[in-house]
Amino acid sequence: MFSEGNFQSYAGHQVLTRYIAKTEFLLGLISKLSDEQNIALEAVTMERISRILTMLENLKALRLASEMMAEPDAKGYYVPASKPLIAATMQFSSFYQEMLGMLQDISSSSLVMLPSETDLGSEAGGFIRLYLKGQESSACDRISLFRLTWELAIGPFGGRQKQFERFFFGNTRTLTSRMYNVYSLDKYKAMIDEFLQRGEAH
């Protein structure tokens, strides 16, 4: 399955598509939170969002590279190139944790105590709707936004997702070994040898 079925390449292409979808979703959430917290135009926020946009474009480029460099196997089926896919996996593991950190930073203390649906229906519901509304959002919409953020950034579901992404295709040692072994470094060493020989000739 791993060799003749080209499992790593086909699965890697699907996984990279998932990375892109997750990055787009978190980009949208971080943008919404920035608007809600009234910090969208702050330099540090723009820097964070630009960082996500850069990684998003990088992931898309790696997927495209794997497709453009695809080659047919013995049966004539095109197989995505593995090197860009492995590179994406190595990058996304730590980047996903970085995005979760952005969610936590932007949300600040708003994730510490979130009212529940029961609270909204209690005697305190009127006060919650009055004092927890945003500048342009209702308290219910604001609470929903931060509840989603809590689920992804610090809740049990988010914790499992973080661990899942961290070890999906193996631990750091396994991924590093896989990346190292798909390359031959001889031609890069030869470039240095050629450069040094030219220098000696002059």
Biotite code that builds the C-alpha atoms (Angstrom):
import biotite.structure as struc

atoms = struc.array([
    struc.Atom([0.000, 0.000, 0.000], chain_id="A", res_id=1, res_name="MET", atom_name="CA", element="C"),
    struc.Atom([2.772, 2.433, 0.890], chain_id="A", res_id=2, res_name="PHE", atom_name="CA", element="C"),
    struc.Atom([5.008, 1.813, -2.102], chain_id="A", res_id=3, res_name="SER", atom_name="CA", element="C"),
    struc.Atom([3.003, 0.296, -4.967], chain_id="A", res_id=4, res_name="GLU", atom_name="CA", element="C"),
    struc.Atom([-0.152, 2.178, -4.008], chain_id="A", res_id=5, res_name="GLY", atom_name="CA", element="C"),
    struc.Atom([1.697, 5.520, -3.617], chain_id="A", res_id=6, res_name="ASN", atom_name="CA", element="C"),
    struc.Atom([-0.099, 6.012, -0.312], chain_id="A", res_id=7, res_name="PHE", atom_name="CA", element="C"),
    struc.Atom([2.122, 8.811, 0.969], chain_id="A", res_id=8, res_name="GLN", atom_name="CA", element="C"),
    struc.Atom([1.662, 10.949, -2.120], chain_id="A", res_id=9, res_name="SER", atom_name="CA", element="C"),
    struc.Atom([-2.083, 10.522, -2.490], chain_id="A", res_id=10, res_name="TYR", atom_name="CA", element="C"),
    struc.Atom([-2.756, 10.896, 1.223], chain_id="A", res_id=11, res_name="ALA", atom_name="CA", element="C"),
    struc.Atom([-0.313, 13.804, 1.408], chain_id="A", res_id=12, res_name="GLY", atom_name="CA", element="C"),
    struc.Atom([-2.180, 15.657, -1.335], chain_id="A", res_id=13, res_name="HIS", atom_name="CA", element="C"),
    struc.Atom([-5.491, 15.198, 0.486], chain_id="A", res_id=14, res_name="GLN", atom_name="CA", element="C"),
    struc.Atom([-3.915, 16.268, 3.774], chain_id="A", res_id=15, res_name="VAL", atom_name="CA", element="C"),
    struc.Atom([-2.431, 19.394, 2.192], chain_id="A", res_id=16, res_name="LEU", atom_name="CA", element="C"),
    struc.Atom([-5.886, 20.298, 0.902], chain_id="A", res_id=17, res_name="THR", atom_name="CA", element="C"),
    struc.Atom([-7.114, 19.940, 4.501], chain_id="A", res_id=18, res_name="ARG", atom_name="CA", element="C"),
    struc.Atom([-4.287, 22.201, 5.699], chain_id="A", res_id=19, res_name="TYR", atom_name="CA", element="C"),
    struc.Atom([-5.427, 24.870, 3.244], chain_id="A", res_id=20, res_name="ILE", atom_name="CA", element="C"),
    struc.Atom([-9.069, 24.581, 4.337], chain_id="A", res_id=21, res_name="ALA", atom_name="CA", element="C"),
    struc.Atom([-8.140, 24.806, 8.030], chain_id="A", res_id=22, res_name="LYS", atom_name="CA", element="C"),
    struc.Atom([-5.885, 27.787, 7.427], chain_id="A", res_id=23, res_name="THR", atom_name="CA", element="C"),
    struc.Atom([-8.652, 29.601, 5.534], chain_id="A", res_id=24, res_name="GLU", atom_name="CA", element="C"),
    struc.Atom([-11.131, 28.901, 8.335], chain_id="A", res_id=25, res_name="PHE", atom_name="CA", element="C"),
    struc.Atom([-8.781, 30.138, 11.061], chain_id="A", res_id=26, res_name="LEU", atom_name="CA", element="C"),
    struc.Atom([-7.899, 33.174, 8.940], chain_id="A", res_id=27, res_name="LEU", atom_name="CA", element="C"),
    struc.Atom([-11.587, 34.056, 8.824], chain_id="A", res_id=28, res_name="GLY", atom_name="CA", element="C"),
    struc.Atom([-11.992, 33.529, 12.561], chain_id="A", res_id=29, res_name="LEU", atom_name="CA", element="C"),
    struc.Atom([-8.936, 35.604, 13.457], chain_id="A", res_id=30, res_name="ILE", atom_name="CA", element="C"),
    struc.Atom([-10.147, 38.386, 11.150], chain_id="A", res_id=31, res_name="SER", atom_name="CA", element="C"),
    struc.Atom([-13.600, 38.346, 12.762], chain_id="A", res_id=32, res_name="LYS", atom_name="CA", element="C"),
    struc.Atom([-12.084, 38.416, 16.247], chain_id="A", res_id=33, res_name="LEU", atom_name="CA", element="C"),
    struc.Atom([-9.856, 41.327, 15.276], chain_id="A", res_id=34, res_name="SER", atom_name="CA", element="C"),
    struc.Atom([-12.903, 43.271, 14.118], chain_id="A", res_id=35, res_name="ASP", atom_name="CA", element="C"),
    struc.Atom([-14.821, 42.362, 17.276], chain_id="A", res_id=36, res_name="GLU", atom_name="CA", element="C"),
    struc.Atom([-11.941, 43.432, 19.520], chain_id="A", res_id=37, res_name="GLN", atom_name="CA", element="C"),
    struc.Atom([-11.487, 46.627, 17.477], chain_id="A", res_id=38, res_name="ASN", atom_name="CA", element="C"),
    struc.Atom([-7.826, 45.861, 16.752], chain_id="A", res_id=39, res_name="ILE", atom_name="CA", element="C"),
    struc.Atom([-8.030, 45.033, 13.034], chain_id="A", res_id=40, res_name="ALA", atom_name="CA", element="C"),
    struc.Atom([-5.996, 48.097, 12.027], chain_id="A", res_id=41, res_name="LEU", atom_name="CA", element="C"),
    struc.Atom([-3.277, 47.699, 14.657], chain_id="A", res_id=42, res_name="GLU", atom_name="CA", element="C"),
    struc.Atom([0.160, 46.917, 13.254], chain_id="A", res_id=43, res_name="ALA", atom_name="CA", element="C"),
    struc.Atom([0.585, 43.690, 15.255], chain_id="A", res_id=44, res_name="VAL", atom_name="CA", element="C"),
    struc.Atom([-2.784, 42.399, 13.996], chain_id="A", res_id=45, res_name="THR", atom_name="CA", element="C"),
    struc.Atom([-1.966, 43.172, 10.380], chain_id="A", res_id=46, res_name="MET", atom_name="CA", element="C"),
    struc.Atom([1.376, 41.443, 10.853], chain_id="A", res_id=47, res_name="GLU", atom_name="CA", element="C"),
    struc.Atom([-0.336, 38.323, 12.208], chain_id="A", res_id=48, res_name="ARG", atom_name="CA", element="C"),
    struc.Atom([-2.916, 38.220, 9.435], chain_id="A", res_id=49, res_name="ILE", atom_name="CA", element="C"),
    struc.Atom([-0.210, 38.808, 6.818], chain_id="A", res_id=50, res_name="SER", atom_name="CA", element="C"),
    struc.Atom([1.704, 35.884, 8.299], chain_id="A", res_id=51, res_name="ARG", atom_name="CA", element="C"),
    struc.Atom([-1.343, 33.633, 7.843], chain_id="A", res_id=52, res_name="ILE", atom_name="CA", element="C"),
    struc.Atom([-1.890, 34.905, 4.303], chain_id="A", res_id=53, res_name="LEU", atom_name="CA", element="C"),
    struc.Atom([1.753, 34.170, 3.485], chain_id="A", res_id=54, res_name="THR", atom_name="CA", element="C"),
    struc.Atom([1.501, 30.628, 4.821], chain_id="A", res_id=55, res_name="MET", atom_name="CA", element="C"),
    struc.Atom([-1.793, 30.115, 2.995], chain_id="A", res_id=56, res_name="LEU", atom_name="CA", element="C"),
    struc.Atom([-0.218, 31.108, -0.313], chain_id="A", res_id=57, res_name="GLU", atom_name="CA", element="C"),
    struc.Atom([2.774, 28.914, 0.477], chain_id="A", res_id=58, res_name="ASN", atom_name="CA", element="C"),
    struc.Atom([0.534, 25.893, 1.107], chain_id="A", res_id=59, res_name="LEU", atom_name="CA", element="C"),
    struc.Atom([-1.361, 26.524, -2.136], chain_id="A", res_id=60, res_name="LYS", atom_name="CA", element="C"),
    struc.Atom([1.933, 26.802, -4.019], chain_id="A", res_id=61, res_name="ALA", atom_name="CA", element="C"),
    struc.Atom([3.202, 23.534, -2.543], chain_id="A", res_id=62, res_name="LEU", atom_name="CA", element="C"),
    struc.Atom([0.001, 21.766, -3.573], chain_id="A", res_id=63, res_name="ARG", atom_name="CA", element="C"),
    struc.Atom([0.307, 23.190, -7.085], chain_id="A", res_id=64, res_name="LEU", atom_name="CA", element="C"),
    struc.Atom([3.960, 22.139, -7.223], chain_id="A", res_id=65, res_name="ALA", atom_name="CA", element="C"),
    struc.Atom([3.032, 18.579, -6.253], chain_id="A", res_id=66, res_name="SER", atom_name="CA", element="C"),
    struc.Atom([0.495, 18.525, -9.074], chain_id="A", res_id=67, res_name="GLU", atom_name="CA", element="C"),
    struc.Atom([2.742, 20.144, -11.687], chain_id="A", res_id=68, res_name="MET", atom_name="CA", element="C"),
    struc.Atom([5.575, 17.722, -10.890], chain_id="A", res_id=69, res_name="MET", atom_name="CA", element="C"),
    struc.Atom([3.279, 14.667, -10.826], chain_id="A", res_id=70, res_name="ALA", atom_name="CA", element="C"),
    struc.Atom([4.505, 11.666, -12.782], chain_id="A", res_id=71, res_name="GLU", atom_name="CA", element="C"),
    struc.Atom([2.728, 8.526, -13.996], chain_id="A", res_id=72, res_name="PRO", atom_name="CA", element="C"),
    struc.Atom([3.328, 5.292, -12.102], chain_id="A", res_id=73, res_name="ASP", atom_name="CA", element="C"),
    struc.Atom([3.745, 1.854, -13.694], chain_id="A", res_id=74, res_name="ALA", atom_name="CA", element="C"),
    struc.Atom([-0.009, 1.640, -14.338], chain_id="A", res_id=75, res_name="LYS", atom_name="CA", element="C"),
    struc.Atom([-0.240, 5.100, -15.865], chain_id="A", res_id=76, res_name="GLY", atom_name="CA", element="C"),
    struc.Atom([-1.861, 6.866, -12.900], chain_id="A", res_id=77, res_name="TYR", atom_name="CA", element="C"),
    struc.Atom([-0.415, 10.271, -12.131], chain_id="A", res_id=78, res_name="TYR", atom_name="CA", element="C"),
    struc.Atom([1.135, 10.500, -8.676], chain_id="A", res_id=79, res_name="VAL", atom_name="CA", element="C"),
    struc.Atom([1.657, 13.889, -6.982], chain_id="A", res_id=80, res_name="PRO", atom_name="CA", element="C"),
    struc.Atom([5.291, 14.717, -6.230], chain_id="A", res_id=81, res_name="ALA", atom_name="CA", element="C"),
    struc.Atom([6.105, 13.851, -2.624], chain_id="A", res_id=82, res_name="SER", atom_name="CA", element="C"),
    struc.Atom([8.720, 16.500, -1.793], chain_id="A", res_id=83, res_name="LYS", atom_name="CA", element="C"),
    struc.Atom([6.347, 19.513, -1.721], chain_id="A", res_id=84, res_name="PRO", atom_name="CA", element="C"),
    struc.Atom([3.808, 17.476, 0.255], chain_id="A", res_id=85, res_name="LEU", atom_name="CA", element="C"),
    struc.Atom([6.328, 16.496, 2.926], chain_id="A", res_id=86, res_name="ILE", atom_name="CA", element="C"),
    struc.Atom([7.522, 20.101, 3.135], chain_id="A", res_id=87, res_name="ALA", atom_name="CA", element="C"),
    struc.Atom([3.930, 21.262, 3.745], chain_id="A", res_id=88, res_name="ALA", atom_name="CA", element="C"),
    struc.Atom([3.439, 18.691, 6.510], chain_id="A", res_id=89, res_name="THR", atom_name="CA", element="C"),
    struc.Atom([6.618, 19.804, 8.260], chain_id="A", res_id=90, res_name="MET", atom_name="CA", element="C"),
    struc.Atom([5.545, 23.447, 8.129], chain_id="A", res_id=91, res_name="GLN", atom_name="CA", element="C"),
    struc.Atom([1.900, 23.094, 9.115], chain_id="A", res_id=92, res_name="PHE", atom_name="CA", element="C"),
    struc.Atom([2.401, 21.267, 12.394], chain_id="A", res_id=93, res_name="SER", atom_name="CA", element="C"),
    struc.Atom([4.051, 24.220, 14.117], chain_id="A", res_id=94, res_name="SER", atom_name="CA", element="C"),
    struc.Atom([2.106, 26.828, 12.155], chain_id="A", res_id=95, res_name="PHE", atom_name="CA", element="C"),
    struc.Atom([-1.223, 25.403, 13.349], chain_id="A", res_id=96, res_name="TYR", atom_name="CA", element="C"),
    struc.Atom([-0.076, 25.849, 16.951], chain_id="A", res_id=97, res_name="GLN", atom_name="CA", element="C"),
    struc.Atom([0.996, 29.386, 16.083], chain_id="A", res_id=98, res_name="GLU", atom_name="CA", element="C"),
    struc.Atom([-2.492, 30.209, 14.791], chain_id="A", res_id=99, res_name="MET", atom_name="CA", element="C"),
    struc.Atom([-4.060, 28.831, 17.972], chain_id="A", res_id=100, res_name="LEU", atom_name="CA", element="C"),
    struc.Atom([-1.749, 31.136, 19.918], chain_id="A", res_id=101, res_name="GLY", atom_name="CA", element="C"),
    struc.Atom([-3.013, 34.059, 17.824], chain_id="A", res_id=102, res_name="MET", atom_name="CA", element="C"),
    struc.Atom([-6.597, 33.142, 18.728], chain_id="A", res_id=103, res_name="LEU", atom_name="CA", element="C"),
    struc.Atom([-5.708, 33.118, 22.409], chain_id="A", res_id=104, res_name="GLN", atom_name="CA", element="C"),
    struc.Atom([-3.857, 36.439, 22.245], chain_id="A", res_id=105, res_name="ASP", atom_name="CA", element="C"),
    struc.Atom([-6.559, 38.270, 20.328], chain_id="A", res_id=106, res_name="ILE", atom_name="CA", element="C"),
    struc.Atom([-9.375, 36.888, 22.505], chain_id="A", res_id=107, res_name="SER", atom_name="CA", element="C"),
    struc.Atom([-7.518, 37.755, 25.696], chain_id="A", res_id=108, res_name="SER", atom_name="CA", element="C"),
    struc.Atom([-9.590, 37.274, 28.871], chain_id="A", res_id=109, res_name="SER", atom_name="CA", element="C"),
    struc.Atom([-12.815, 36.935, 26.883], chain_id="A", res_id=110, res_name="SER", atom_name="CA", element="C"),
    struc.Atom([-12.229, 33.177, 26.762], chain_id="A", res_id=111, res_name="LEU", atom_name="CA", element="C"),
    struc.Atom([-11.975, 32.777, 30.532], chain_id="A", res_id=112, res_name="VAL", atom_name="CA", element="C"),
    struc.Atom([-15.649, 33.045, 31.477], chain_id="A", res_id=113, res_name="MET", atom_name="CA", element="C"),
    struc.Atom([-18.203, 32.626, 28.714], chain_id="A", res_id=114, res_name="LEU", atom_name="CA", element="C"),
    struc.Atom([-21.928, 32.648, 29.478], chain_id="A", res_id=115, res_name="PRO", atom_name="CA", element="C"),
    struc.Atom([-23.881, 29.596, 28.367], chain_id="A", res_id=116, res_name="SER", atom_name="CA", element="C"),
    struc.Atom([-27.248, 29.369, 26.665], chain_id="A", res_id=117, res_name="GLU", atom_name="CA", element="C"),
    struc.Atom([-28.708, 28.617, 30.097], chain_id="A", res_id=118, res_name="THR", atom_name="CA", element="C"),
    struc.Atom([-27.247, 31.862, 31.445], chain_id="A", res_id=119, res_name="ASP", atom_name="CA", element="C"),
    struc.Atom([-28.929, 33.823, 28.665], chain_id="A", res_id=120, res_name="LEU", atom_name="CA", element="C"),
    struc.Atom([-32.278, 32.354, 29.711], chain_id="A", res_id=121, res_name="GLY", atom_name="CA", element="C"),
    struc.Atom([-31.749, 33.051, 33.400], chain_id="A", res_id=122, res_name="SER", atom_name="CA", element="C"),
    struc.Atom([-32.574, 36.143, 35.445], chain_id="A", res_id=123, res_name="GLU", atom_name="CA", element="C"),
    struc.Atom([-29.172, 37.520, 34.533], chain_id="A", res_id=124, res_name="ALA", atom_name="CA", element="C"),
    struc.Atom([-29.923, 37.172, 30.814], chain_id="A", res_id=125, res_name="GLY", atom_name="CA", element="C"),
    struc.Atom([-30.980, 40.789, 30.430], chain_id="A", res_id=126, res_name="GLY", atom_name="CA", element="C"),
    struc.Atom([-27.747, 42.033, 31.999], chain_id="A", res_id=127, res_name="PHE", atom_name="CA", element="C"),
    struc.Atom([-25.689, 39.693, 29.823], chain_id="A", res_id=128, res_name="ILE", atom_name="CA", element="C"),
    struc.Atom([-27.381, 40.980, 26.667], chain_id="A", res_id=129, res_name="ARG", atom_name="CA", element="C"),
    struc.Atom([-26.819, 44.562, 27.808], chain_id="A", res_id=130, res_name="LEU", atom_name="CA", element="C"),
    struc.Atom([-23.220, 44.429, 29.046], chain_id="A", res_id=131, res_name="TYR", atom_name="CA", element="C"),
    struc.Atom([-21.641, 41.757, 26.836], chain_id="A", res_id=132, res_name="LEU", atom_name="CA", element="C"),
    struc.Atom([-22.622, 43.171, 23.472], chain_id="A", res_id=133, res_name="LYS", atom_name="CA", element="C"),
    struc.Atom([-19.935, 44.452, 21.153], chain_id="A", res_id=134, res_name="GLY", atom_name="CA", element="C"),
    struc.Atom([-19.672, 47.797, 19.444], chain_id="A", res_id=135, res_name="GLN", atom_name="CA", element="C"),
    struc.Atom([-21.665, 46.520, 16.482], chain_id="A", res_id=136, res_name="GLU", atom_name="CA", element="C"),
    struc.Atom([-22.646, 42.984, 17.535], chain_id="A", res_id=137, res_name="SER", atom_name="CA", element="C"),
    struc.Atom([-25.290, 41.622, 19.859], chain_id="A", res_id=138, res_name="SER", atom_name="CA", element="C"),
    struc.Atom([-24.278, 39.798, 23.021], chain_id="A", res_id=139, res_name="ALA", atom_name="CA", element="C"),
    struc.Atom([-25.493, 36.511, 21.499], chain_id="A", res_id=140, res_name="CYS", atom_name="CA", element="C"),
    struc.Atom([-23.364, 36.967, 18.378], chain_id="A", res_id=141, res_name="ASP", atom_name="CA", element="C"),
    struc.Atom([-20.339, 38.009, 20.426], chain_id="A", res_id=142, res_name="ARG", atom_name="CA", element="C"),
    struc.Atom([-20.698, 35.048, 22.778], chain_id="A", res_id=143, res_name="ILE", atom_name="CA", element="C"),
    struc.Atom([-21.074, 32.660, 19.812], chain_id="A", res_id=144, res_name="SER", atom_name="CA", element="C"),
    struc.Atom([-17.889, 34.003, 18.250], chain_id="A", res_id=145, res_name="LEU", atom_name="CA", element="C"),
    struc.Atom([-15.881, 33.571, 21.444], chain_id="A", res_id=146, res_name="PHE", atom_name="CA", element="C"),
    struc.Atom([-17.453, 30.174, 22.144], chain_id="A", res_id=147, res_name="ARG", atom_name="CA", element="C"),
    struc.Atom([-16.213, 28.962, 18.748], chain_id="A", res_id=148, res_name="LEU", atom_name="CA", element="C"),
    struc.Atom([-12.790, 30.407, 19.523], chain_id="A", res_id=149, res_name="THR", atom_name="CA", element="C"),
    struc.Atom([-12.774, 28.671, 22.920], chain_id="A", res_id=150, res_name="TRP", atom_name="CA", element="C"),
    struc.Atom([-13.616, 25.337, 21.282], chain_id="A", res_id=151, res_name="GLU", atom_name="CA", element="C"),
    struc.Atom([-10.697, 25.652, 18.856], chain_id="A", res_id=152, res_name="LEU", atom_name="CA", element="C"),
    struc.Atom([-8.092, 27.421, 20.990], chain_id="A", res_id=153, res_name="ALA", atom_name="CA", element="C"),
    struc.Atom([-8.382, 26.042, 24.525], chain_id="A", res_id=154, res_name="ILE", atom_name="CA", element="C"),
    struc.Atom([-11.305, 23.607, 24.780], chain_id="A", res_id=155, res_name="GLY", atom_name="CA", element="C"),
    struc.Atom([-11.125, 19.775, 24.742], chain_id="A", res_id=156, res_name="PRO", atom_name="CA", element="C"),
    struc.Atom([-11.932, 19.569, 21.023], chain_id="A", res_id=157, res_name="PHE", atom_name="CA", element="C"),
    struc.Atom([-9.236, 22.102, 20.180], chain_id="A", res_id=158, res_name="GLY", atom_name="CA", element="C"),
    struc.Atom([-6.721, 20.290, 22.367], chain_id="A", res_id=159, res_name="GLY", atom_name="CA", element="C"),
    struc.Atom([-7.322, 17.047, 20.514], chain_id="A", res_id=160, res_name="ARG", atom_name="CA", element="C"),
    struc.Atom([-7.046, 18.833, 17.164], chain_id="A", res_id=161, res_name="GLN", atom_name="CA", element="C"),
    struc.Atom([-3.755, 20.398, 18.221], chain_id="A", res_id=162, res_name="LYS", atom_name="CA", element="C"),
    struc.Atom([-2.341, 16.994, 19.151], chain_id="A", res_id=163, res_name="GLN", atom_name="CA", element="C"),
    struc.Atom([-3.761, 15.479, 15.965], chain_id="A", res_id=164, res_name="PHE", atom_name="CA", element="C"),
    struc.Atom([-2.028, 18.040, 13.742], chain_id="A", res_id=165, res_name="GLU", atom_name="CA", element="C"),
    struc.Atom([1.183, 17.808, 15.719], chain_id="A", res_id=166, res_name="ARG", atom_name="CA", element="C"),
    struc.Atom([1.583, 14.067, 15.170], chain_id="A", res_id=167, res_name="PHE", atom_name="CA", element="C"),
    struc.Atom([-0.634, 13.324, 12.148], chain_id="A", res_id=168, res_name="PHE", atom_name="CA", element="C"),
    struc.Atom([2.088, 12.025, 9.834], chain_id="A", res_id=169, res_name="PHE", atom_name="CA", element="C"),
    struc.Atom([4.535, 11.170, 12.621], chain_id="A", res_id=170, res_name="GLY", atom_name="CA", element="C"),
    struc.Atom([6.652, 12.937, 15.197], chain_id="A", res_id=171, res_name="ASN", atom_name="CA", element="C"),
    struc.Atom([9.270, 15.531, 14.326], chain_id="A", res_id=172, res_name="THR", atom_name="CA", element="C"),
    struc.Atom([12.020, 12.934, 14.036], chain_id="A", res_id=173, res_name="ARG", atom_name="CA", element="C"),
    struc.Atom([9.985, 10.830, 11.608], chain_id="A", res_id=174, res_name="THR", atom_name="CA", element="C"),
    struc.Atom([9.047, 13.826, 9.446], chain_id="A", res_id=175, res_name="LEU", atom_name="CA", element="C"),
    struc.Atom([12.616, 15.130, 9.436], chain_id="A", res_id=176, res_name="THR", atom_name="CA", element="C"),
    struc.Atom([13.933, 11.722, 8.413], chain_id="A", res_id=177, res_name="SER", atom_name="CA", element="C"),
    struc.Atom([11.325, 11.415, 5.654], chain_id="A", res_id=178, res_name="ARG", atom_name="CA", element="C"),
    struc.Atom([12.234, 14.840, 4.244], chain_id="A", res_id=179, res_name="MET", atom_name="CA", element="C"),
    struc.Atom([15.967, 14.135, 4.431], chain_id="A", res_id=180, res_name="TYR", atom_name="CA", element="C"),
    struc.Atom([15.672, 10.759, 2.727], chain_id="A", res_id=181, res_name="ASN", atom_name="CA", element="C"),
    struc.Atom([13.696, 11.924, -0.334], chain_id="A", res_id=182, res_name="VAL", atom_name="CA", element="C"),
    struc.Atom([16.558, 14.212, -1.312], chain_id="A", res_id=183, res_name="TYR", atom_name="CA", element="C"),
    struc.Atom([20.008, 13.578, -2.658], chain_id="A", res_id=184, res_name="SER", atom_name="CA", element="C"),
    struc.Atom([22.320, 16.318, -1.452], chain_id="A", res_id=185, res_name="LEU", atom_name="CA", element="C"),
    struc.Atom([25.160, 15.407, -3.812], chain_id="A", res_id=186, res_name="ASP", atom_name="CA", element="C"),
    struc.Atom([24.323, 18.013, -6.465], chain_id="A", res_id=187, res_name="LYS", atom_name="CA", element="C"),
    struc.Atom([24.201, 20.767, -3.833], chain_id="A", res_id=188, res_name="TYR", atom_name="CA", element="C"),
    struc.Atom([27.577, 19.733, -2.458], chain_id="A", res_id=189, res_name="LYS", atom_name="CA", element="C"),
    struc.Atom([28.896, 19.634, -6.014], chain_id="A", res_id=190, res_name="ALA", atom_name="CA", element="C"),
    struc.Atom([27.885, 23.291, -6.434], chain_id="A", res_id=191, res_name="MET", atom_name="CA", element="C"),
    struc.Atom([30.130, 24.224, -3.516], chain_id="A", res_id=192, res_name="ILE", atom_name="CA", element="C"),
    struc.Atom([33.003, 22.105, -4.820], chain_id="A", res_id=193, res_name="ASP", atom_name="CA", element="C"),
    struc.Atom([32.716, 23.762, -8.230], chain_id="A", res_id=194, res_name="GLU", atom_name="CA", element="C"),
    struc.Atom([32.625, 27.220, -6.671], chain_id="A", res_id=195, res_name="PHE", atom_name="CA", element="C"),
    struc.Atom([35.702, 26.529, -4.542], chain_id="A", res_id=196, res_name="LEU", atom_name="CA", element="C"),
    struc.Atom([37.597, 25.049, -7.493], chain_id="A", res_id=197, res_name="GLN", atom_name="CA", element="C"),
    struc.Atom([36.902, 28.146, -9.560], chain_id="A", res_id=198, res_name="ARG", atom_name="CA", element="C"),
    struc.Atom([38.205, 30.282, -6.745], chain_id="A", res_id=199, res_name="GLY", atom_name="CA", element="C"),
    struc.Atom([41.396, 28.258, -6.541], chain_id="A", res_id=200, res_name="GLU", atom_name="CA", element="C"),
    struc.Atom([41.868, 28.584, -10.312], chain_id="A", res_id=201, res_name="ALA", atom_name="CA", element="C"),
    struc.Atom([41.932, 32.388, -9.980], chain_id="A", res_id=202, res_name="HIS", atom_name="CA", element="C"),
])
